[in-house]
Amino acid sequence: MDMDTTIIGAGPYGLSIAAHLRAKNRQFALFGTPLESWSRYMPKGMILKSEPFASNLWDPARRFTLEQYLRSLKLSYQPLGQPLALERFLQYADWFQCNTIGDLQNIKVKLLGRTHGGFRLQLIDGRRLTSRRVVLATGHMPFGVVPPELSELPSPLVVHSSRMEPVQSYAGLDVTILGAGQSALESAALLYEAGARVRLLVRESRLLWNEHSKPRPLRERIRAPDAGIASGWGAVAISELPRMFRWKFSPAKRHRYVMTSFGASGAWWLRGRVENRIETWLESRVQAASIVDSRLLLRVARPDGIQEIWTDRLIAATGFSININRLDYLATELLESIQTEAEGIPALSANYETSVPGLYIVGVASSPVFGPIMRFMYGAKHVAPVLARNLP
């Protein structure tokens, strides 16, 4: 084998795992563009919804936390109530990488298959190599969901929110956004501030907003402690015990909980940029859409009947659905070898290993097994040390 361990994906999980392996002097290769979905696809001006204490990458000694980075710049840090700009987070991630991993190969994997004793990889530049173990840490980008009535319409008229163009390119356009979560609400605010005419179409009867985060007295923190995913003791359990979540609940119960818990809501600091500024249609759903003279004509079902909307662009901030069949770099014979708990949901051991020995799946693709925390970068704090300890 050319490599002992190969990590596919250089997001928060891939970088954190690599930092742990480097600290143990383990041989590995890491493929992917560092934080690509964050730097390339997330809109400029975005602010992270996660609180600063939950916005770390993870090295074994916790020497390269967000707090340490800000302190090194003589900038203030507080764990709660200090929203973190995407630009600052990307600077932090670069600092983390330089200090824990070093230079990376900014190259992607085109094909992953099995070979005797391990796996074969073909890179997009044509190179081929083999590896005993492979960790799939490819993030949320392959799993974006667009409603069926819109899925056949071409880009850029219709795009998932994870693949928006730069917000400045929408200036002067009429833009319709589907969704009521942070992605929909923040995209609406950024587009409006960039000069677009924006409306939100929301299925629910109201928008939900998170409470203002701020340091609290000890009594309140004991009653409802802050956790990586929310506040409260239930959130602590979900945030800190992902392997217990896998062990305690049946697959069907886990899948249902991950799909229905911690639903669509907006950050407290975003509310003033949306309310009374963005046109919002509640209890509204697109029934059909067509292209007429390079514009979109939407038929929208509302409580008082069907209404039509003419719009230049539609952004579907309609979430993600885990299905490993959508990982287009997996060879057919490898994909068919991975046992699943349900359609597209991999069955994973307590150490994140699939039914294919030596193949591991982490991050958002593991969330139906280990819980909602795996949809967030905070989950990397659990994954990285487990893999560093248990990789043979």
PASE-281327 format. One record per residue (C-alpha): y, x, z. Coordinates in Angstrom, 2 decimals, decimal comma. Example, Ala and Ser with C-alpha at 12.3 -4.5 7.8 and 13.67 -1.06 7.14 Angstrom:
BEGIN
[[-4,50 12,30 7,80]],
[[-1,06 13,67 7,14]],
This chain:
BEGIN
[[0,00 0,00 0,00]],
[[3,52 1,18 -0,81]],
[[4,97 -0,52 2,29]],
[[3,70 -1,70 5,65]],
[[6,13 -4,63 5,89]],
[[8,45 -6,23 3,35]],
[[11,15 -8,72 4,34]],
[[12,38 -11,07 1,62]],
[[15,84 -12,31 2,49]],
[[18,80 -10,51 4,09]],
[[20,40 -13,32 6,03]],
[[20,64 -13,49 9,85]],
[[16,85 -13,62 10,25]],
[[16,08 -10,83 7,80]],
[[18,76 -8,54 9,23]],
[[17,69 -9,23 12,83]],
[[14,01 -8,57 12,07]],
[[14,93 -5,37 10,22]],
[[17,02 -4,20 13,19]],
[[14,04 -4,68 15,52]],
[[11,65 -2,87 13,18]],
[[14,09 0,01 12,69]],
[[14,41 0,39 16,47]],
[[10,62 0,76 16,65]],
[[10,58 3,24 13,75]],
[[8,40 0,87 11,74]],
[[8,20 1,27 7,97]],
[[9,69 -1,68 6,08]],
[[11,61 -2,73 3,00]],
[[14,27 -5,44 2,98]],
[[15,11 -7,17 -0,28]],
[[17,99 -9,52 -0,94]],
[[21,77 -9,56 -0,98]],
[[23,05 -9,32 2,62]],
[[24,38 -12,71 3,77]],
[[24,53 -13,89 0,15]],
[[24,63 -17,62 0,88]],
[[27,44 -16,98 3,35]],
[[29,54 -14,64 1,23]],
[[28,94 -16,13 -2,22]],
[[28,48 -19,86 -1,70]],
[[30,28 -20,84 1,49]],
[[33,90 -21,76 0,76]],
[[36,68 -19,32 1,50]],
[[38,55 -20,44 4,60]],
[[35,42 -21,85 6,23]],
[[35,02 -21,68 10,00]],
[[31,59 -21,48 11,64]],
[[30,53 -24,57 13,54]],
[[28,42 -22,54 15,97]],
[[30,17 -21,27 19,08]],
[[30,79 -17,50 19,32]],
[[27,99 -16,96 21,86]],
[[25,57 -18,51 19,33]],
[[26,91 -16,58 16,32]],
[[25,20 -13,23 16,89]],
[[22,81 -11,14 14,90]],
[[20,14 -9,64 17,10]],
[[19,18 -6,04 17,82]],
[[16,69 -5,24 20,61]],
[[19,18 -3,74 23,06]],
[[21,93 -6,32 22,33]],
[[24,33 -3,44 21,65]],
[[25,77 -4,93 18,47]],
[[26,76 -8,44 19,41]],
[[29,78 -10,34 18,12]],
[[31,46 -9,72 21,47]],
[[30,99 -5,95 21,15]],
[[32,36 -6,04 17,62]],
[[35,49 -7,94 18,61]],
[[36,00 -5,68 21,63]],
[[35,77 -2,64 19,33]],
[[38,71 -4,08 17,37]],
[[40,55 -4,88 20,60]],
[[40,36 -8,58 19,77]],
[[39,82 -11,30 22,32]],
[[36,41 -12,88 22,78]],
[[35,37 -15,99 24,60]],
[[31,90 -17,52 24,25]],
[[33,19 -21,09 23,83]],
[[36,16 -22,80 22,26]],
[[37,24 -19,94 19,98]],
[[36,23 -20,93 16,42]],
[[35,01 -18,02 14,32]],
[[36,24 -17,65 10,74]],
[[33,62 -16,96 8,08]],
[[35,54 -13,89 6,93]],
[[35,39 -12,41 10,45]],
[[31,69 -13,20 10,75]],
[[30,95 -11,40 7,46]],
[[32,86 -8,36 8,72]],
[[30,79 -8,46 11,89]],
[[27,55 -8,75 9,90]],
[[28,49 -5,67 7,85]],
[[29,21 -3,75 11,08]],
[[25,87 -4,88 12,52]],
[[23,98 -3,78 9,42]],
[[25,66 -0,37 9,31]],
[[24,85 0,30 12,96]],
[[21,30 -1,02 13,13]],
[[19,74 -0,74 9,66]],
[[21,89 1,35 7,33]],
[[22,07 0,94 3,58]],
[[20,03 -1,82 1,97]],
[[18,62 -2,32 -1,51]],
[[20,73 -5,12 -2,92]],
[[17,95 -6,40 -5,13]],
[[15,82 -9,54 -5,20]],
[[12,15 -10,30 -5,55]],
[[11,14 -12,05 -8,77]],
[[7,46 -12,64 -7,99]],
[[5,25 -12,42 -4,91]],
[[1,47 -12,64 -5,21]],
[[-1,69 -11,48 -3,49]],
[[-3,62 -8,29 -4,09]],
[[-6,56 -6,65 -2,34]],
[[-5,44 -5,70 1,16]],
[[-2,00 -7,25 0,93]],
[[0,62 -8,43 -1,52]],
[[2,13 -7,42 -4,84]],
[[5,82 -7,77 -5,54]],
[[7,78 -7,63 -8,75]],
[[11,52 -7,03 -8,40]],
[[14,14 -8,40 -10,77]],
[[14,75 -4,89 -12,14]],
[[11,10 -4,67 -13,23]],
[[9,83 -2,42 -10,45]],
[[6,51 -3,30 -8,82]],
[[5,20 -2,43 -5,38]],
[[2,60 -3,48 -2,84]],
[[2,92 -4,33 0,85]],
[[0,45 -5,03 3,64]],
[[2,65 -7,73 5,17]],
[[5,47 -9,89 3,90]],
[[8,03 -11,90 5,88]],
[[9,75 -14,74 4,02]],
[[13,25 -15,11 5,46]],
[[14,91 -16,67 2,45]],
[[17,17 -19,20 4,18]],
[[18,23 -22,71 3,23]],
[[19,44 -22,30 -0,36]],
[[16,21 -23,38 -2,14]],
[[15,97 -26,59 -0,12]],
[[19,19 -28,46 -0,94]],
[[18,68 -32,19 -1,58]],
[[20,64 -34,25 -4,12]],
[[20,02 -38,05 -4,18]],
[[17,72 -39,14 -7,05]],
[[20,46 -41,19 -8,70]],
[[22,48 -38,00 -9,13]],
[[19,84 -35,33 -9,61]],
[[19,79 -35,50 -13,42]],
[[23,56 -35,07 -13,81]],
[[24,70 -31,57 -14,82]],
[[26,63 -28,96 -12,91]],
[[29,55 -28,57 -12,35]],
[[30,12 -32,34 -12,45]],
[[27,57 -32,75 -9,65]],
[[26,65 -29,94 -7,26]],
[[25,09 -29,61 -3,84]],
[[27,60 -28,52 -1,21]],
[[25,72 -25,23 -0,78]],
[[26,64 -24,33 -4,38]],
[[30,28 -25,34 -4,58]],
[[32,67 -23,42 -6,76]],
[[35,67 -21,73 -5,06]],
[[37,87 -24,42 -3,53]],
[[40,89 -23,32 -5,58]],
[[39,08 -24,32 -8,79]],
[[39,21 -27,98 -7,68]],
[[43,01 -28,10 -7,37]],
[[44,38 -31,15 -9,17]],
[[40,95 -32,74 -9,61]],
[[39,63 -35,97 -8,13]],
[[36,65 -34,99 -5,95]],
[[34,14 -37,29 -4,27]],
[[32,01 -35,92 -1,44]],
[[28,83 -37,55 -0,16]],
[[27,93 -37,00 3,49]],
[[29,19 -37,13 7,06]],
[[28,10 -33,75 8,45]],
[[30,00 -30,55 8,98]],
[[29,50 -29,41 5,39]],
[[30,93 -32,65 3,98]],
[[33,84 -32,83 6,40]],
[[34,89 -29,20 6,18]],
[[34,54 -29,17 2,39]],
[[36,75 -32,26 2,26]],
[[39,41 -30,58 4,40]],
[[39,37 -27,34 2,43]],
[[39,53 -29,10 -0,93]],
[[42,35 -31,35 0,22]],
[[44,28 -28,33 1,49]],
[[43,66 -26,60 -1,87]],
[[45,31 -29,47 -3,75]],
[[42,40 -31,72 -4,73]],
[[42,39 -35,52 -4,40]],
[[39,45 -36,06 -2,07]],
[[37,42 -39,03 -0,86]],
[[34,39 -39,15 1,43]],
[[31,52 -41,58 0,88]],
[[29,65 -42,09 4,15]],
[[26,57 -44,22 4,70]],
[[27,24 -44,63 8,41]],
[[29,71 -47,07 9,95]],
[[31,78 -44,27 11,50]],
[[32,23 -40,53 11,59]],
[[30,90 -38,64 14,60]],
[[32,77 -35,72 16,16]],
[[31,56 -33,15 18,67]],
[[33,35 -32,91 21,97]],
[[35,94 -30,18 22,46]],
[[34,19 -26,97 23,52]],
[[35,82 -25,05 26,34]],
[[34,89 -23,14 29,48]],
[[33,81 -25,58 32,19]],
[[33,44 -25,50 35,99]],
[[30,09 -24,32 37,35]],
[[29,12 -27,82 38,48]],
[[29,48 -29,20 34,95]],
[[27,61 -26,23 33,45]],
[[24,71 -26,80 35,85]],
[[24,57 -30,49 34,97]],
[[24,77 -29,86 31,19]],
[[24,48 -26,16 30,33]],
[[25,64 -24,79 27,01]],
[[22,82 -23,95 24,61]],
[[22,48 -22,51 21,14]],
[[22,20 -25,90 19,49]],
[[24,27 -28,19 21,77]],
[[24,78 -28,77 25,50]],
[[22,39 -30,26 28,06]],
[[19,00 -29,31 29,44]],
[[17,16 -30,87 26,49]],
[[19,21 -28,71 24,14]],
[[18,37 -25,66 26,29]],
[[14,66 -26,36 25,87]],
[[15,01 -26,78 22,09]],
[[17,18 -23,66 21,83]],
[[15,16 -21,34 24,04]],
[[11,51 -22,45 23,77]],
[[10,62 -22,80 20,07]],
[[7,02 -21,71 20,57]],
[[6,62 -24,28 23,35]],
[[7,97 -26,90 20,91]],
[[5,24 -25,94 18,44]],
[[2,51 -26,00 21,09]],
[[3,48 -29,20 22,89]],
[[3,99 -31,69 20,05]],
[[1,83 -32,88 17,17]],
[[2,94 -31,95 13,64]],
[[3,99 -35,52 12,82]],
[[6,11 -35,77 15,98]],
[[7,68 -32,36 15,35]],
[[8,54 -33,18 11,75]],
[[10,07 -36,52 12,72]],
[[12,13 -34,97 15,52]],
[[13,48 -32,20 13,29]],
[[14,46 -34,74 10,63]],
[[16,22 -37,15 13,01]],
[[17,70 -35,03 15,82]],
[[21,10 -33,35 15,96]],
[[22,34 -35,39 13,04]],
[[25,55 -35,46 11,03]],
[[28,71 -34,71 12,98]],
[[31,89 -32,69 12,70]],
[[33,25 -29,88 14,87]],
[[36,00 -30,81 17,32]],
[[38,51 -28,42 15,72]],
[[38,06 -30,08 12,30]],
[[38,91 -33,63 13,29]],
[[42,68 -33,36 12,87]],
[[42,24 -31,98 9,35]],
[[40,23 -35,02 8,24]],
[[41,29 -38,15 10,08]],
[[44,27 -39,95 8,53]],
[[44,30 -37,40 5,71]],
[[41,05 -37,82 3,75]],
[[40,25 -41,16 2,12]],
[[36,99 -42,27 3,76]],
[[34,68 -45,04 2,56]],
[[32,30 -46,02 5,36]],
[[29,00 -47,86 4,83]],
[[29,04 -46,76 1,21]],
[[26,24 -45,55 -1,03]],
[[26,15 -44,46 -4,68]],
[[23,79 -46,73 -6,59]],
[[24,26 -45,24 -10,05]],
[[26,32 -42,63 -11,85]],
[[27,06 -41,85 -15,49]],
[[29,22 -39,50 -17,52]],
[[32,00 -41,03 -19,60]],
[[34,46 -38,79 -21,46]],
[[33,60 -35,78 -19,27]],
[[34,23 -37,72 -16,04]],
[[31,87 -39,42 -13,61]],
[[31,70 -43,17 -13,22]],
[[30,11 -44,10 -9,90]],
[[28,82 -47,51 -8,90]],
[[29,16 -47,68 -5,12]],
[[27,54 -50,30 -2,89]],
[[29,85 -51,34 -0,05]],
[[29,69 -54,15 2,52]],
[[31,96 -56,30 0,34]],
[[30,05 -55,64 -2,90]],
[[29,86 -53,11 -5,74]],
[[32,91 -50,99 -6,56]],
[[33,42 -48,43 -9,30]],
[[34,95 -44,99 -8,85]],
[[36,16 -42,61 -11,55]],
[[36,02 -39,03 -10,37]],
[[36,07 -35,51 -11,85]],
[[33,56 -33,89 -9,52]],
[[30,93 -35,01 -7,02]],
[[29,73 -32,78 -4,20]],
[[26,52 -33,83 -2,47]],
[[26,67 -32,64 1,13]],
[[23,35 -34,36 1,61]],
[[21,40 -31,79 3,56]],
[[18,16 -29,92 3,08]],
[[14,47 -30,77 2,98]],
[[11,85 -28,11 3,63]],
[[9,32 -27,67 0,85]],
[[7,93 -24,22 0,18]],
[[6,90 -25,35 -3,30]],
[[10,57 -24,82 -4,16]],
[[10,35 -21,07 -3,49]],
[[10,17 -20,11 -7,15]],
[[9,18 -16,49 -6,54]],
[[5,82 -17,45 -5,00]],
[[2,91 -16,98 -7,41]],
[[0,85 -20,12 -7,91]],
[[-2,34 -18,69 -6,43]],
[[-0,45 -17,56 -3,30]],
[[1,31 -20,89 -2,87]],
[[-1,98 -22,75 -3,18]],
[[-3,51 -20,53 -0,47]],
[[-0,93 -21,49 2,16]],
[[-2,18 -24,31 4,37]],
[[0,39 -26,99 5,12]],
[[0,97 -29,55 7,87]],
[[2,50 -31,97 5,37]],
[[3,80 -31,76 1,81]],
[[5,58 -28,41 1,52]],
[[5,61 -27,71 5,28]],
[[3,66 -24,54 6,12]],
[[1,19 -24,43 9,00]],
[[2,23 -21,44 11,14]],
[[0,72 -19,60 14,07]],
[[2,67 -18,95 17,27]],
[[3,64 -15,61 15,66]],
[[5,02 -17,29 12,49]],
[[2,01 -16,27 10,39]],
[[0,76 -18,56 7,63]],
[[-2,92 -19,20 6,85]],
[[-2,65 -16,23 4,45]],
[[-3,16 -13,15 6,66]],
[[-0,09 -10,93 6,68]],
[[2,29 -13,58 5,28]],
[[4,97 -14,85 7,67]],
[[7,60 -17,56 7,26]],
[[10,71 -17,65 9,47]],
[[14,10 -19,33 9,62]],
[[14,86 -22,77 8,27]],
[[11,50 -23,02 6,46]],
[[9,80 -22,78 9,87]],
[[11,96 -25,45 11,52]],
[[9,44 -28,32 11,16]],
[[7,04 -26,19 13,21]],
[[9,32 -24,48 15,75]],
[[12,14 -26,99 16,00]],
[[15,77 -27,53 14,97]],
[[16,96 -24,21 16,40]],
[[15,37 -22,51 13,38]],
[[18,02 -24,14 11,19]],
[[20,61 -21,97 12,97]],
[[21,14 -18,22 13,18]],
[[20,59 -18,46 16,95]],
[[16,87 -18,87 16,28]],
[[16,66 -15,29 15,05]],
[[16,83 -14,10 18,67]],
[[13,32 -15,52 19,16]],
[[11,76 -14,56 15,84]],
[[12,78 -10,91 15,61]],
[[11,20 -9,66 18,88]],
[[8,01 -11,70 18,32]],
[[7,45 -10,15 14,91]],
[[8,38 -6,65 16,10]],
[[5,77 -6,95 18,88]],
[[3,00 -8,63 16,94]],
[[3,01 -7,20 13,43]],
[[-0,26 -5,20 13,33]],
